[in-house]
Amino acid sequence: MSNPADPAARGLQFPGVFEISAMGAAAADLEARVPAALAAAGLVVCPGEPRQRASAKGNWVSVTCSFEAMSRADYERAHAVLRALPEVKWTL
């Protein structure tokens, strides 16, 4: 069992594979834009289709995909790249 006082035992561990979700309007084609934006930023997107989930009324969509981050800077860059897309309203 890891010691919670140990900084290495808390938070995100790098390098690693992380999921990121981007939310926006259903008509924004986020299923294609999210992985393309991450790849264009030099991040390695894990193979496979992104998962997509529509809101109850179908106006909004959440797209989730996995990517490799070698450092916290890579992880933060992924969020910054997606938040810079006008179609993306927020990321998780």
PDB file of N, CA, C and O in Angstrom:
ATOM      1  N   MET A   1       0.852  -1.177   0.000  1.00  0.00           N
ATOM      2  CA  MET A   1       0.000   0.000   0.000  1.00  0.00           C
ATOM      3  C   MET A   1       0.895   1.237   0.000  1.00  0.00           C
ATOM      4  O   MET A   1       1.881   1.291   0.736  1.00  0.00           O
ATOM      5  N   SER A   2       0.554   2.241  -0.830  1.00  0.00           N
ATOM      6  CA  SER A   2       1.385   3.433  -0.919  1.00  0.00           C
ATOM      7  C   SER A   2       1.117   4.376   0.251  1.00  0.00           C
ATOM      8  O   SER A   2       0.032   4.394   0.832  1.00  0.00           O
ATOM      9  N   ASN A   3       2.120   5.139   0.567  1.00  0.00           N
ATOM     10  CA  ASN A   3       2.043   6.116   1.649  1.00  0.00           C
ATOM     11  C   ASN A   3       1.420   7.403   1.124  1.00  0.00           C
ATOM     12  O   ASN A   3       2.000   8.019   0.230  1.00  0.00           O
ATOM     13  N   PRO A   4       0.240   7.854   1.645  1.00  0.00           N
ATOM     14  CA  PRO A   4      -0.412   9.053   1.131  1.00  0.00           C
ATOM     15  C   PRO A   4       0.418  10.320   1.313  1.00  0.00           C
ATOM     16  O   PRO A   4       0.167  11.321   0.642  1.00  0.00           O
ATOM     17  N   ALA A   5       1.408  10.292   2.213  1.00  0.00           N
ATOM     18  CA  ALA A   5       2.265  11.459   2.416  1.00  0.00           C
ATOM     19  C   ALA A   5       3.319  11.573   1.319  1.00  0.00           C
ATOM     20  O   ALA A   5       3.922  12.631   1.139  1.00  0.00           O
ATOM     21  N   ASP A   6       3.541  10.481   0.586  1.00  0.00           N
ATOM     22  CA  ASP A   6       4.515  10.469  -0.493  1.00  0.00           C
ATOM     23  C   ASP A   6       3.938  11.195  -1.707  1.00  0.00           C
ATOM     24  O   ASP A   6       2.901  10.777  -2.221  1.00  0.00           O
ATOM     25  N   PRO A   7       4.586  12.285  -2.191  1.00  0.00           N
ATOM     26  CA  PRO A   7       4.060  13.030  -3.341  1.00  0.00           C
ATOM     27  C   PRO A   7       3.877  12.163  -4.582  1.00  0.00           C
ATOM     28  O   PRO A   7       2.997  12.439  -5.397  1.00  0.00           O
ATOM     29  N   ALA A   8       4.679  11.134  -4.738  1.00  0.00           N
ATOM     30  CA  ALA A   8       4.550  10.262  -5.904  1.00  0.00           C
ATOM     31  C   ALA A   8       3.289   9.408  -5.830  1.00  0.00           C
ATOM     32  O   ALA A   8       2.859   8.866  -6.849  1.00  0.00           O
ATOM     33  N   ALA A   9       2.690   9.275  -4.657  1.00  0.00           N
ATOM     34  CA  ALA A   9       1.504   8.445  -4.488  1.00  0.00           C
ATOM     35  C   ALA A   9       0.223   9.229  -4.737  1.00  0.00           C
ATOM     36  O   ALA A   9      -0.860   8.643  -4.754  1.00  0.00           O
ATOM     37  N   ARG A  10       0.322  10.532  -4.930  1.00  0.00           N
ATOM     38  CA  ARG A  10      -0.871  11.368  -5.126  1.00  0.00           C
ATOM     39  C   ARG A  10      -0.910  11.905  -6.544  1.00  0.00           C
ATOM     40  O   ARG A  10       0.117  12.035  -7.210  1.00  0.00           O
ATOM     41  N   GLY A  11      -2.105  12.210  -6.985  1.00  0.00           N
ATOM     42  CA  GLY A  11      -2.270  12.908  -8.253  1.00  0.00           C
ATOM     43  C   GLY A  11      -1.961  12.069  -9.473  1.00  0.00           C
ATOM     44  O   GLY A  11      -1.937  10.839  -9.421  1.00  0.00           O
ATOM     45  N   LEU A  12      -1.725  12.761 -10.571  1.00  0.00           N
ATOM     46  CA  LEU A  12      -1.462  12.116 -11.848  1.00  0.00           C
ATOM     47  C   LEU A  12      -0.037  11.583 -11.883  1.00  0.00           C
ATOM     48  O   LEU A  12       0.884  12.209 -11.358  1.00  0.00           O
ATOM     49  N   GLN A  13       0.133  10.436 -12.498  1.00  0.00           N
ATOM     50  CA  GLN A  13       1.443   9.809 -12.628  1.00  0.00           C
ATOM     51  C   GLN A  13       1.872   9.863 -14.094  1.00  0.00           C
ATOM     52  O   GLN A  13       1.124   9.452 -14.981  1.00  0.00           O
ATOM     53  N   PHE A  14       3.074  10.370 -14.340  1.00  0.00           N
ATOM     54  CA  PHE A  14       3.596  10.507 -15.704  1.00  0.00           C
ATOM     55  C   PHE A  14       4.845   9.667 -15.854  1.00  0.00           C
ATOM     56  O   PHE A  14       5.590   9.490 -14.890  1.00  0.00           O
ATOM     57  N   PRO A  15       5.092   9.141 -17.054  1.00  0.00           N
ATOM     58  CA  PRO A  15       4.218   9.171 -18.227  1.00  0.00           C
ATOM     59  C   PRO A  15       3.011   8.278 -17.999  1.00  0.00           C
ATOM     60  O   PRO A  15       3.011   7.416 -17.120  1.00  0.00           O
ATOM     61  N   GLY A  16       1.981   8.502 -18.807  1.00  0.00           N
ATOM     62  CA  GLY A  16       0.767   7.714 -18.660  1.00  0.00           C
ATOM     63  C   GLY A  16      -0.208   7.947 -19.789  1.00  0.00           C
ATOM     64  O   GLY A  16      -0.010   8.805 -20.649  1.00  0.00           O
ATOM     65  N   VAL A  17      -1.262   7.162 -19.763  1.00  0.00           N
ATOM     66  CA  VAL A  17      -2.359   7.299 -20.722  1.00  0.00           C
ATOM     67  C   VAL A  17      -3.532   7.889 -19.963  1.00  0.00           C
ATOM     68  O   VAL A  17      -3.906   7.399 -18.898  1.00  0.00           O
ATOM     69  N   PHE A  18      -4.108   8.945 -20.518  1.00  0.00           N
ATOM     70  CA  PHE A  18      -5.189   9.670 -19.858  1.00  0.00           C
ATOM     71  C   PHE A  18      -6.362   9.817 -20.804  1.00  0.00           C
ATOM     72  O   PHE A  18      -6.196   9.818 -22.023  1.00  0.00           O
ATOM     73  N   GLU A  19      -7.548   9.941 -20.232  1.00  0.00           N
ATOM     74  CA  GLU A  19      -8.742  10.240 -21.019  1.00  0.00           C
ATOM     75  C   GLU A  19      -9.040  11.719 -20.888  1.00  0.00           C
ATOM     76  O   GLU A  19      -8.832  12.323 -19.835  1.00  0.00           O
ATOM     77  N   ILE A  20      -9.531  12.291 -21.974  1.00  0.00           N
ATOM     78  CA  ILE A  20      -9.966  13.670 -21.966  1.00  0.00           C
ATOM     79  C   ILE A  20     -11.318  13.724 -22.653  1.00  0.00           C
ATOM     80  O   ILE A  20     -11.545  13.051 -23.659  1.00  0.00           O
ATOM     81  N   SER A  21     -12.212  14.530 -22.100  1.00  0.00           N
ATOM     82  CA  SER A  21     -13.541  14.704 -22.688  1.00  0.00           C
ATOM     83  C   SER A  21     -13.720  16.160 -23.064  1.00  0.00           C
ATOM     84  O   SER A  21     -13.328  17.063 -22.326  1.00  0.00           O
ATOM     85  N   ALA A  22     -14.312  16.369 -24.213  1.00  0.00           N
ATOM     86  CA  ALA A  22     -14.632  17.715 -24.673  1.00  0.00           C
ATOM     87  C   ALA A  22     -16.121  17.765 -24.960  1.00  0.00           C
ATOM     88  O   ALA A  22     -16.679  16.850 -25.567  1.00  0.00           O
ATOM     89  N   MET A  23     -16.760  18.841 -24.520  1.00  0.00           N
ATOM     90  CA  MET A  23     -18.187  18.996 -24.733  1.00  0.00           C
ATOM     91  C   MET A  23     -18.456  20.210 -25.619  1.00  0.00           C
ATOM     92  O   MET A  23     -17.783  21.237 -25.531  1.00  0.00           O
ATOM     93  N   GLY A  24     -19.468  20.054 -26.475  1.00  0.00           N
ATOM     94  CA  GLY A  24     -19.858  21.146 -27.350  1.00  0.00           C
ATOM     95  C   GLY A  24     -21.153  20.818 -28.054  1.00  0.00           C
ATOM     96  O   GLY A  24     -21.800  19.812 -27.764  1.00  0.00           O
ATOM     97  N   ALA A  25     -21.522  21.679 -28.983  1.00  0.00           N
ATOM     98  CA  ALA A  25     -22.766  21.496 -29.739  1.00  0.00           C
ATOM     99  C   ALA A  25     -22.700  20.201 -30.549  1.00  0.00           C
ATOM    100  O   ALA A  25     -21.644  19.833 -31.063  1.00  0.00           O
ATOM    101  N   ALA A  26     -23.827  19.524 -30.654  1.00  0.00           N
ATOM    102  CA  ALA A  26     -23.890  18.244 -31.348  1.00  0.00           C
ATOM    103  C   ALA A  26     -23.489  18.363 -32.818  1.00  0.00           C
ATOM    104  O   ALA A  26     -22.957  17.409 -33.385  1.00  0.00           O
ATOM    105  N   ALA A  27     -23.731  19.503 -33.440  1.00  0.00           N
ATOM    106  CA  ALA A  27     -23.437  19.694 -34.857  1.00  0.00           C
ATOM    107  C   ALA A  27     -21.974  20.067 -35.117  1.00  0.00           C
ATOM    108  O   ALA A  27     -21.607  20.315 -36.266  1.00  0.00           O
ATOM    109  N   ALA A  28     -21.138  20.115 -34.090  1.00  0.00           N
ATOM    110  CA  ALA A  28     -19.763  20.612 -34.237  1.00  0.00           C
ATOM    111  C   ALA A  28     -18.763  19.573 -34.748  1.00  0.00           C
ATOM    112  O   ALA A  28     -17.595  19.911 -34.937  1.00  0.00           O
ATOM    113  N   ASP A  29     -19.171  18.331 -34.977  1.00  0.00           N
ATOM    114  CA  ASP A  29     -18.286  17.268 -35.465  1.00  0.00           C
ATOM    115  C   ASP A  29     -17.095  17.047 -34.533  1.00  0.00           C
ATOM    116  O   ASP A  29     -15.967  16.864 -34.991  1.00  0.00           O
ATOM    117  N   LEU A  30     -17.352  17.067 -33.230  1.00  0.00           N
ATOM    118  CA  LEU A  30     -16.278  16.902 -32.258  1.00  0.00           C
ATOM    119  C   LEU A  30     -15.639  15.528 -32.303  1.00  0.00           C
ATOM    120  O   LEU A  30     -14.481  15.375 -31.914  1.00  0.00           O
ATOM    121  N   GLU A  31     -16.366  14.531 -32.767  1.00  0.00           N
ATOM    122  CA  GLU A  31     -15.818  13.179 -32.837  1.00  0.00           C
ATOM    123  C   GLU A  31     -14.575  13.142 -33.738  1.00  0.00           C
ATOM    124  O   GLU A  31     -13.654  12.364 -33.494  1.00  0.00           O
ATOM    125  N   ALA A  32     -14.554  13.969 -34.757  1.00  0.00           N
ATOM    126  CA  ALA A  32     -13.381  14.052 -35.633  1.00  0.00           C
ATOM    127  C   ALA A  32     -12.413  15.131 -35.161  1.00  0.00           C
ATOM    128  O   ALA A  32     -11.199  14.945 -35.250  1.00  0.00           O
ATOM    129  N   ARG A  33     -12.918  16.242 -34.668  1.00  0.00           N
ATOM    130  CA  ARG A  33     -12.071  17.380 -34.305  1.00  0.00           C
ATOM    131  C   ARG A  33     -11.204  17.145 -33.073  1.00  0.00           C
ATOM    132  O   ARG A  33     -10.056  17.589 -33.035  1.00  0.00           O
ATOM    133  N   VAL A  34     -11.736  16.454 -32.065  1.00  0.00           N
ATOM    134  CA  VAL A  34     -10.986  16.258 -30.818  1.00  0.00           C
ATOM    135  C   VAL A  34      -9.702  15.463 -31.058  1.00  0.00           C
ATOM    136  O   VAL A  34      -8.626  15.960 -30.726  1.00  0.00           O
ATOM    137  N   PRO A  35      -9.764  14.242 -31.622  1.00  0.00           N
ATOM    138  CA  PRO A  35      -8.512  13.514 -31.835  1.00  0.00           C
ATOM    139  C   PRO A  35      -7.585  14.216 -32.830  1.00  0.00           C
ATOM    140  O   PRO A  35      -6.364  14.147 -32.688  1.00  0.00           O
ATOM    141  N   ALA A  36      -8.146  14.886 -33.825  1.00  0.00           N
ATOM    142  CA  ALA A  36      -7.312  15.595 -34.803  1.00  0.00           C
ATOM    143  C   ALA A  36      -6.561  16.748 -34.152  1.00  0.00           C
ATOM    144  O   ALA A  36      -5.391  16.973 -34.461  1.00  0.00           O
ATOM    145  N   ALA A  37      -7.209  17.478 -33.263  1.00  0.00           N
ATOM    146  CA  ALA A  37      -6.562  18.600 -32.582  1.00  0.00           C
ATOM    147  C   ALA A  37      -5.458  18.109 -31.657  1.00  0.00           C
ATOM    148  O   ALA A  37      -4.393  18.723 -31.585  1.00  0.00           O
ATOM    149  N   LEU A  38      -5.696  17.014 -30.952  1.00  0.00           N
ATOM    150  CA  LEU A  38      -4.670  16.463 -30.069  1.00  0.00           C
ATOM    151  C   LEU A  38      -3.463  16.001 -30.878  1.00  0.00           C
ATOM    152  O   LEU A  38      -2.323  16.275 -30.501  1.00  0.00           O
ATOM    153  N   ALA A  39      -3.703  15.307 -31.981  1.00  0.00           N
ATOM    154  CA  ALA A  39      -2.609  14.834 -32.830  1.00  0.00           C
ATOM    155  C   ALA A  39      -1.844  16.005 -33.439  1.00  0.00           C
ATOM    156  O   ALA A  39      -0.617  15.965 -33.524  1.00  0.00           O
ATOM    157  N   ALA A  40      -2.557  17.043 -33.863  1.00  0.00           N
ATOM    158  CA  ALA A  40      -1.904  18.217 -34.444  1.00  0.00           C
ATOM    159  C   ALA A  40      -1.014  18.929 -33.422  1.00  0.00           C
ATOM    160  O   ALA A  40      -0.053  19.603 -33.792  1.00  0.00           O
ATOM    161  N   ALA A  41      -1.339  18.776 -32.138  1.00  0.00           N
ATOM    162  CA  ALA A  41      -0.544  19.385 -31.074  1.00  0.00           C
ATOM    163  C   ALA A  41       0.659  18.521 -30.700  1.00  0.00           C
ATOM    164  O   ALA A  41       1.405  18.857 -29.780  1.00  0.00           O
ATOM    165  N   GLY A  42       0.848  17.410 -31.411  1.00  0.00           N
ATOM    166  CA  GLY A  42       1.989  16.551 -31.153  1.00  0.00           C
ATOM    167  C   GLY A  42       1.767  15.506 -30.089  1.00  0.00           C
ATOM    168  O   GLY A  42       2.716  14.855 -29.652  1.00  0.00           O
ATOM    169  N   LEU A  43       0.521  15.331 -29.661  1.00  0.00           N
ATOM    170  CA  LEU A  43       0.204  14.314 -28.658  1.00  0.00           C
ATOM    171  C   LEU A  43      -0.162  13.010 -29.355  1.00  0.00           C
ATOM    172  O   LEU A  43      -0.729  13.016 -30.448  1.00  0.00           O
ATOM    173  N   VAL A  44       0.165  11.901 -28.717  1.00  0.00           N
ATOM    174  CA  VAL A  44      -0.149  10.592 -29.278  1.00  0.00           C
ATOM    175  C   VAL A  44      -1.538  10.195 -28.816  1.00  0.00           C
ATOM    176  O   VAL A  44      -1.778   9.998 -27.625  1.00  0.00           O
ATOM    177  N   VAL A  45      -2.451  10.081 -29.772  1.00  0.00           N
ATOM    178  CA  VAL A  45      -3.827   9.666 -29.485  1.00  0.00           C
ATOM    179  C   VAL A  45      -3.869   8.150 -29.590  1.00  0.00           C
ATOM    180  O   VAL A  45      -3.398   7.579 -30.574  1.00  0.00           O
ATOM    181  N   CYS A  46      -4.426   7.504 -28.589  1.00  0.00           N
ATOM    182  CA  CYS A  46      -4.500   6.048 -28.575  1.00  0.00           C
ATOM    183  C   CYS A  46      -5.454   5.558 -29.653  1.00  0.00           C
ATOM    184  O   CYS A  46      -6.477   6.188 -29.922  1.00  0.00           O
ATOM    185  N   PRO A  47      -5.117   4.437 -30.263  1.00  0.00           N
ATOM    186  CA  PRO A  47      -5.967   3.914 -31.326  1.00  0.00           C
ATOM    187  C   PRO A  47      -7.371   3.578 -30.828  1.00  0.00           C
ATOM    188  O   PRO A  47      -7.585   3.304 -29.647  1.00  0.00           O
ATOM    189  N   GLY A  48      -8.290   3.607 -31.734  1.00  0.00           N
ATOM    190  CA  GLY A  48      -9.678   3.301 -31.406  1.00  0.00           C
ATOM    191  C   GLY A  48     -10.551   4.527 -31.601  1.00  0.00           C
ATOM    192  O   GLY A  48     -10.070   5.660 -31.622  1.00  0.00           O
ATOM    193  N   GLU A  49     -11.808   4.283 -31.740  1.00  0.00           N
ATOM    194  CA  GLU A  49     -12.757   5.374 -31.953  1.00  0.00           C
ATOM    195  C   GLU A  49     -12.977   6.138 -30.663  1.00  0.00           C
ATOM    196  O   GLU A  49     -13.039   5.539 -29.590  1.00  0.00           O
ATOM    197  N   PRO A  50     -13.095   7.450 -30.753  1.00  0.00           N
ATOM    198  CA  PRO A  50     -13.488   8.189 -29.544  1.00  0.00           C
ATOM    199  C   PRO A  50     -14.913   7.797 -29.154  1.00  0.00           C
ATOM    200  O   PRO A  50     -15.740   7.464 -30.004  1.00  0.00           O
ATOM    201  N   ARG A  51     -15.174   7.844 -27.861  1.00  0.00           N
ATOM    202  CA  ARG A  51     -16.541   7.582 -27.389  1.00  0.00           C
ATOM    203  C   ARG A  51     -17.324   8.884 -27.453  1.00  0.00           C
ATOM    204  O   ARG A  51     -16.811   9.952 -27.119  1.00  0.00           O
ATOM    205  N   GLN A  52     -18.554   8.779 -27.879  1.00  0.00           N
ATOM    206  CA  GLN A  52     -19.406   9.956 -27.997  1.00  0.00           C
ATOM    207  C   GLN A  52     -20.703   9.711 -27.242  1.00  0.00           C
ATOM    208  O   GLN A  52     -21.275   8.622 -27.293  1.00  0.00           O
ATOM    209  N   ARG A  53     -21.156  10.744 -26.539  1.00  0.00           N
ATOM    210  CA  ARG A  53     -22.414  10.631 -25.805  1.00  0.00           C
ATOM    211  C   ARG A  53     -23.191  11.929 -25.980  1.00  0.00           C
ATOM    212  O   ARG A  53     -22.687  13.019 -25.712  1.00  0.00           O
ATOM    213  N   ALA A  54     -24.416  11.785 -26.432  1.00  0.00           N
ATOM    214  CA  ALA A  54     -25.276  12.949 -26.653  1.00  0.00           C
ATOM    215  C   ALA A  54     -26.056  13.288 -25.388  1.00  0.00           C
ATOM    216  O   ALA A  54     -26.324  12.417 -24.560  1.00  0.00           O
ATOM    217  N   SER A  55     -26.415  14.556 -25.249  1.00  0.00           N
ATOM    218  CA  SER A  55     -27.256  14.983 -24.134  1.00  0.00           C
ATOM    219  C   SER A  55     -28.665  14.434 -24.321  1.00  0.00           C
ATOM    220  O   SER A  55     -29.001  13.909 -25.382  1.00  0.00           O
ATOM    221  N   ALA A  56     -29.472  14.559 -23.297  1.00  0.00           N
ATOM    222  CA  ALA A  56     -30.839  14.012 -23.334  1.00  0.00           C
ATOM    223  C   ALA A  56     -31.642  14.558 -24.504  1.00  0.00           C
ATOM    224  O   ALA A  56     -32.389  13.814 -25.141  1.00  0.00           O
ATOM    225  N   LYS A  57     -31.502  15.829 -24.792  1.00  0.00           N
ATOM    226  CA  LYS A  57     -32.253  16.426 -25.907  1.00  0.00           C
ATOM    227  C   LYS A  57     -31.492  16.396 -27.221  1.00  0.00           C
ATOM    228  O   LYS A  57     -32.026  16.786 -28.259  1.00  0.00           O
ATOM    229  N   GLY A  58     -30.243  15.933 -27.184  1.00  0.00           N
ATOM    230  CA  GLY A  58     -29.463  15.809 -28.402  1.00  0.00           C
ATOM    231  C   GLY A  58     -28.816  17.096 -28.891  1.00  0.00           C
ATOM    232  O   GLY A  58     -28.281  17.132 -29.999  1.00  0.00           O
ATOM    233  N   ASN A  59     -28.856  18.153 -28.086  1.00  0.00           N
ATOM    234  CA  ASN A  59     -28.267  19.426 -28.509  1.00  0.00           C
ATOM    235  C   ASN A  59     -26.763  19.482 -28.269  1.00  0.00           C
ATOM    236  O   ASN A  59     -26.046  20.195 -28.971  1.00  0.00           O
ATOM    237  N   TRP A  60     -26.288  18.739 -27.288  1.00  0.00           N
ATOM    238  CA  TRP A  60     -24.886  18.758 -26.887  1.00  0.00           C
ATOM    239  C   TRP A  60     -24.308  17.361 -26.999  1.00  0.00           C
ATOM    240  O   TRP A  60     -25.037  16.369 -26.965  1.00  0.00           O
ATOM    241  N   VAL A  61     -22.984  17.291 -27.134  1.00  0.00           N
ATOM    242  CA  VAL A  61     -22.313  16.003 -27.217  1.00  0.00           C
ATOM    243  C   VAL A  61     -21.025  16.065 -26.403  1.00  0.00           C
ATOM    244  O   VAL A  61     -20.377  17.106 -26.298  1.00  0.00           O
ATOM    245  N   SER A  62     -20.680  14.928 -25.838  1.00  0.00           N
ATOM    246  CA  SER A  62     -19.421  14.765 -25.125  1.00  0.00           C
ATOM    247  C   SER A  62     -18.604  13.735 -25.895  1.00  0.00           C
ATOM    248  O   SER A  62     -19.101  12.656 -26.216  1.00  0.00           O
ATOM    249  N   VAL A  63     -17.354  14.069 -26.189  1.00  0.00           N
ATOM    250  CA  VAL A  63     -16.459  13.160 -26.895  1.00  0.00           C
ATOM    251  C   VAL A  63     -15.271  12.876 -25.987  1.00  0.00           C
ATOM    252  O   VAL A  63     -14.625  13.798 -25.487  1.00  0.00           O
ATOM    253  N   THR A  64     -14.989  11.606 -25.780  1.00  0.00           N
ATOM    254  CA  THR A  64     -13.896  11.190 -24.908  1.00  0.00           C
ATOM    255  C   THR A  64     -12.917  10.338 -25.692  1.00  0.00           C
ATOM    256  O   THR A  64     -13.313   9.406 -26.392  1.00  0.00           O
ATOM    257  N   CYS A  65     -11.632  10.662 -25.571  1.00  0.00           N
ATOM    258  CA  CYS A  65     -10.611   9.821 -26.178  1.00  0.00           C
ATOM    259  C   CYS A  65      -9.401   9.757 -25.250  1.00  0.00           C
ATOM    260  O   CYS A  65      -9.259  10.569 -24.335  1.00  0.00           O
ATOM    261  N   SER A  66      -8.545   8.791 -25.500  1.00  0.00           N
ATOM    262  CA  SER A  66      -7.345   8.588 -24.683  1.00  0.00           C
ATOM    263  C   SER A  66      -6.126   9.107 -25.424  1.00  0.00           C
ATOM    264  O   SER A  66      -6.055   9.054 -26.652  1.00  0.00           O
ATOM    265  N   PHE A  67      -5.167   9.610 -24.652  1.00  0.00           N
ATOM    266  CA  PHE A  67      -3.920  10.101 -25.240  1.00  0.00           C
ATOM    267  C   PHE A  67      -2.781   9.838 -24.274  1.00  0.00           C
ATOM    268  O   PHE A  67      -2.997   9.644 -23.077  1.00  0.00           O
ATOM    269  N   GLU A  68      -1.566   9.833 -24.806  1.00  0.00           N
ATOM    270  CA  GLU A  68      -0.376   9.630 -23.990  1.00  0.00           C
ATOM    271  C   GLU A  68       0.184  10.984 -23.579  1.00  0.00           C
ATOM    272  O   GLU A  68       0.303  11.897 -24.396  1.00  0.00           O
ATOM    273  N   ALA A  69       0.523  11.099 -22.308  1.00  0.00           N
ATOM    274  CA  ALA A  69       1.167  12.307 -21.792  1.00  0.00           C
ATOM    275  C   ALA A  69       2.457  11.888 -21.103  1.00  0.00           C
ATOM    276  O   ALA A  69       2.448  11.067 -20.186  1.00  0.00           O
ATOM    277  N   MET A  70       3.549  12.453 -21.552  1.00  0.00           N
ATOM    278  CA  MET A  70       4.838  12.145 -20.957  1.00  0.00           C
ATOM    279  C   MET A  70       5.095  12.988 -19.710  1.00  0.00           C
ATOM    280  O   MET A  70       5.928  12.638 -18.875  1.00  0.00           O
ATOM    281  N   SER A  71       4.370  14.106 -19.594  1.00  0.00           N
ATOM    282  CA  SER A  71       4.576  15.032 -18.474  1.00  0.00           C
ATOM    283  C   SER A  71       3.278  15.786 -18.197  1.00  0.00           C
ATOM    284  O   SER A  71       2.326  15.712 -18.973  1.00  0.00           O
ATOM    285  N   ARG A  72       3.255  16.511 -17.083  1.00  0.00           N
ATOM    286  CA  ARG A  72       2.108  17.352 -16.762  1.00  0.00           C
ATOM    287  C   ARG A  72       1.909  18.402 -17.857  1.00  0.00           C
ATOM    288  O   ARG A  72       0.774  18.769 -18.160  1.00  0.00           O
ATOM    289  N   ALA A  73       2.993  18.884 -18.445  1.00  0.00           N
ATOM    290  CA  ALA A  73       2.895  19.878 -19.522  1.00  0.00           C
ATOM    291  C   ALA A  73       2.110  19.314 -20.701  1.00  0.00           C
ATOM    292  O   ALA A  73       1.301  20.028 -21.293  1.00  0.00           O
ATOM    293  N   ASP A  74       2.331  18.047 -21.057  1.00  0.00           N
ATOM    294  CA  ASP A  74       1.559  17.416 -22.130  1.00  0.00           C
ATOM    295  C   ASP A  74       0.083  17.351 -21.761  1.00  0.00           C
ATOM    296  O   ASP A  74      -0.784  17.645 -22.585  1.00  0.00           O
ATOM    297  N   TYR A  75      -0.197  16.967 -20.524  1.00  0.00           N
ATOM    298  CA  TYR A  75      -1.584  16.854 -20.056  1.00  0.00           C
ATOM    299  C   TYR A  75      -2.276  18.218 -20.126  1.00  0.00           C
ATOM    300  O   TYR A  75      -3.403  18.319 -20.610  1.00  0.00           O
ATOM    301  N   GLU A  76      -1.615  19.244 -19.654  1.00  0.00           N
ATOM    302  CA  GLU A  76      -2.195  20.585 -19.678  1.00  0.00           C
ATOM    303  C   GLU A  76      -2.327  21.112 -21.100  1.00  0.00           C
ATOM    304  O   GLU A  76      -3.273  21.833 -21.415  1.00  0.00           O
ATOM    305  N   ARG A  77      -1.371  20.749 -21.965  1.00  0.00           N
ATOM    306  CA  ARG A  77      -1.449  21.163 -23.370  1.00  0.00           C
ATOM    307  C   ARG A  77      -2.676  20.557 -24.038  1.00  0.00           C
ATOM    308  O   ARG A  77      -3.326  21.220 -24.846  1.00  0.00           O
ATOM    309  N   ALA A  78      -3.001  19.319 -23.718  1.00  0.00           N
ATOM    310  CA  ALA A  78      -4.189  18.673 -24.298  1.00  0.00           C
ATOM    311  C   ALA A  78      -5.444  19.473 -23.961  1.00  0.00           C
ATOM    312  O   ALA A  78      -6.273  19.727 -24.834  1.00  0.00           O
ATOM    313  N   HIS A  79      -5.583  19.867 -22.706  1.00  0.00           N
ATOM    314  CA  HIS A  79      -6.749  20.660 -22.315  1.00  0.00           C
ATOM    315  C   HIS A  79      -6.743  22.027 -22.997  1.00  0.00           C
ATOM    316  O   HIS A  79      -7.781  22.491 -23.469  1.00  0.00           O
ATOM    317  N   ALA A  80      -5.587  22.666 -23.048  1.00  0.00           N
ATOM    318  CA  ALA A  80      -5.493  23.994 -23.666  1.00  0.00           C
ATOM    319  C   ALA A  80      -5.834  23.949 -25.154  1.00  0.00           C
ATOM    320  O   ALA A  80      -6.528  24.827 -25.667  1.00  0.00           O
ATOM    321  N   VAL A  81      -5.343  22.924 -25.840  1.00  0.00           N
ATOM    322  CA  VAL A  81      -5.604  22.787 -27.276  1.00  0.00           C
ATOM    323  C   VAL A  81      -7.097  22.627 -27.538  1.00  0.00           C
ATOM    324  O   VAL A  81      -7.645  23.251 -28.447  1.00  0.00           O
ATOM    325  N   LEU A  82      -7.750  21.789 -26.741  1.00  0.00           N
ATOM    326  CA  LEU A  82      -9.181  21.569 -26.959  1.00  0.00           C
ATOM    327  C   LEU A  82     -10.007  22.783 -26.553  1.00  0.00           C
ATOM    328  O   LEU A  82     -10.982  23.115 -27.226  1.00  0.00           O
ATOM    329  N   ARG A  83      -9.635  23.445 -25.471  1.00  0.00           N
ATOM    330  CA  ARG A  83     -10.371  24.635 -25.046  1.00  0.00           C
ATOM    331  C   ARG A  83     -10.216  25.780 -26.034  1.00  0.00           C
ATOM    332  O   ARG A  83     -11.056  26.679 -26.080  1.00  0.00           O
ATOM    333  N   ALA A  84      -9.154  25.753 -26.821  1.00  0.00           N
ATOM    334  CA  ALA A  84      -8.940  26.800 -27.829  1.00  0.00           C
ATOM    335  C   ALA A  84      -9.844  26.617 -29.040  1.00  0.00           C
ATOM    336  O   ALA A  84     -10.021  27.553 -29.820  1.00  0.00           O
ATOM    337  N   LEU A  85     -10.420  25.429 -29.211  1.00  0.00           N
ATOM    338  CA  LEU A  85     -11.335  25.213 -30.332  1.00  0.00           C
ATOM    339  C   LEU A  85     -12.646  25.940 -30.047  1.00  0.00           C
ATOM    340  O   LEU A  85     -13.240  25.736 -28.988  1.00  0.00           O
ATOM    341  N   PRO A  86     -13.108  26.779 -30.967  1.00  0.00           N
ATOM    342  CA  PRO A  86     -14.350  27.511 -30.730  1.00  0.00           C
ATOM    343  C   PRO A  86     -15.560  26.597 -30.512  1.00  0.00           C
ATOM    344  O   PRO A  86     -16.528  26.995 -29.864  1.00  0.00           O
ATOM    345  N   GLU A  87     -15.509  25.396 -31.042  1.00  0.00           N
ATOM    346  CA  GLU A  87     -16.639  24.456 -30.919  1.00  0.00           C
ATOM    347  C   GLU A  87     -16.712  23.826 -29.534  1.00  0.00           C
ATOM    348  O   GLU A  87     -17.770  23.334 -29.140  1.00  0.00           O
ATOM    349  N   VAL A  88     -15.617  23.830 -28.794  1.00  0.00           N
ATOM    350  CA  VAL A  88     -15.558  23.172 -27.487  1.00  0.00           C
ATOM    351  C   VAL A  88     -15.943  24.178 -26.415  1.00  0.00           C
ATOM    352  O   VAL A  88     -15.367  25.262 -26.333  1.00  0.00           O
ATOM    353  N   LYS A  89     -16.911  23.814 -25.603  1.00  0.00           N
ATOM    354  CA  LYS A  89     -17.383  24.690 -24.527  1.00  0.00           C
ATOM    355  C   LYS A  89     -16.634  24.423 -23.226  1.00  0.00           C
ATOM    356  O   LYS A  89     -16.390  25.350 -22.454  1.00  0.00           O
ATOM    357  N   TRP A  90     -16.261  23.149 -22.970  1.00  0.00           N
ATOM    358  CA  TRP A  90     -15.470  22.833 -21.781  1.00  0.00           C
ATOM    359  C   TRP A  90     -14.841  21.453 -21.938  1.00  0.00           C
ATOM    360  O   TRP A  90     -15.261  20.657 -22.778  1.00  0.00           O
ATOM    361  N   THR A  91     -13.816  21.179 -21.106  1.00  0.00           N
ATOM    362  CA  THR A  91     -13.154  19.897 -21.106  1.00  0.00           C
ATOM    363  C   THR A  91     -13.089  19.329 -19.699  1.00  0.00           C
ATOM    364  O   THR A  91     -13.141  20.058 -18.708  1.00  0.00           O
ATOM    365  N   LEU A  92     -12.976  18.034 -19.640  1.00  0.00           N
ATOM    366  CA  LEU A  92     -12.795  17.302 -18.367  1.00  0.00           C
ATOM    367  C   LEU A  92     -11.662  16.309 -18.541  1.00  0.00           C
ATOM    368  O   LEU A  92     -11.329  15.582 -17.606  1.00  0.00           O
TER     369      LEU A  92
END
